[in-house]
């Protein structure tokens, strides 16, 4: 069964949130989702570009109260 884990990366600037996502993806199973919470606007652009490049799946991006929620599904 797929799970969802959350990385609270609010505060650090890119590439910090992206590096945390990369590390976490190595630990989860295919189909699992990781939600990255980031207050860095650059993450809303950088993470989807990286996800596309390495062929994982973007589930969604939403802007909340001063931060972004970026959800990625491990595809390989």
Beta strands, then each sheet from edge to edge (+ up, - down):
strand 1: 4-9
strand 2: 33-38
strand 3: 57-63
strand 4: 68-73
sheet 1: 1+ 2+ 4- 3+
end
